[in-house]
């Protein structure tokens, strides 16, 4: 049963990657940079259906041709890092300007969080290559376009990403295995032994 559950989960994940044409088909929103609800913590619990992205939202991402990305679209992209050893960080921001670089023919995007008043400051090289230009990110850093938002569901992913949350999930799986397999197995053995003893002391008729 456990192997079946694992197979279904992994099959669904890789199948979704194939259908949506992106390595990250579903992501959890971890910051409030796209939240425009004034006076709120943007946790997605008080006003989950406001037309903005809250912390804990689950977003569906579609891989798309960079030429089809326009101003106003919300995209997911890798944050440019100054060194190749820096860990990748994914950002979900809105496109405000698109521009083609005449030197290499690539499309570059100026992005900004809806809660910010200034564009994202991208003036560093990414992995030793010129993936930024005029404070814009290259199409090579784009993961995809946000096509769907589902409130609350991302909180589970954020919870599991936390070390304590992952420990709790593993603990619950262990408890499930014990209840599903170990206890029934032990109970079955005890029942068999009890039946054997009853048969041994059962009065025999001549």
Residue, then its C-alpha position, 0 to 999 in steps of 0.5 A: x500500500x505504501x509503495x502504491x501511494x509513493x508510486x501514485x505521488x511520484x507518477x502524478x508529479x512527473x506527469x504534471x511536469x510533462x503536461x505543464x512543460x516545466x520543472x516546477x509545475x506547482x509551488x507554494x507562495x512563501x512571501x508576501x511580496x505579491x500581496x496588496x491587501x493593506x493592513x493584513x499579514x498576507x497569510x491567506x487566512x483572512x482574505x484568501x480570495x482577494x485578487x493577489x498572492x498570499x503566503x500559503x497559496x498554491x500556484x500552478x505554473x505553465x512552461x511557456x515560450x518567452x515570446x508569449x510572456x507579456x506585460x502584466x503576466x506573473x512569472x516564476x524565475x530563478x533569482x540571479x546569484x553572483x556566484x555559481x555556488x549560491x543555492x537557487x531561489x525562485x521568485x514569483x513576480x509580475x512582468x512590467x517591461x519586456x525588451x529584446x537584447x539586440x546583441x544576443x537576441x534574447x528577451x529580458x524582463x523587468x519584474x516587480x512584486x505587487x507590494x513593492x514600489x520599485x522594480x527588482x534590482x538585478x544587476x549581477x551575473x548568474x552562474x558566471x554568465x550574463x543572464x541580466x541586462x539593464x536591470x532585467x532578467x534573461x528568458x533563460x531564468x524563467x521557469x514559467x507563467x502562473x496560470x492558477x492560484x489555489x488558496x491555503x493548499x500551499x501551507x502544507x508544502x511550507x509546513x513540510x519544508x520546515x524541519x519540524x514539519x518533516x519530522x512530524x510527517x515521518x512520525x505519522x507515516x511510521x505510526x500508520x505503518x505500525x497500525x496497518x501492519x505490525x499490530x494486525x500481525x501481532x494480534x493474528x499470531x496471538x489469536x493463532x496461539x490461543x486457538x492452538x492452546x484451546x485445541x490442545x486442552x479440548x476434551x476428547x471423546x472415545 
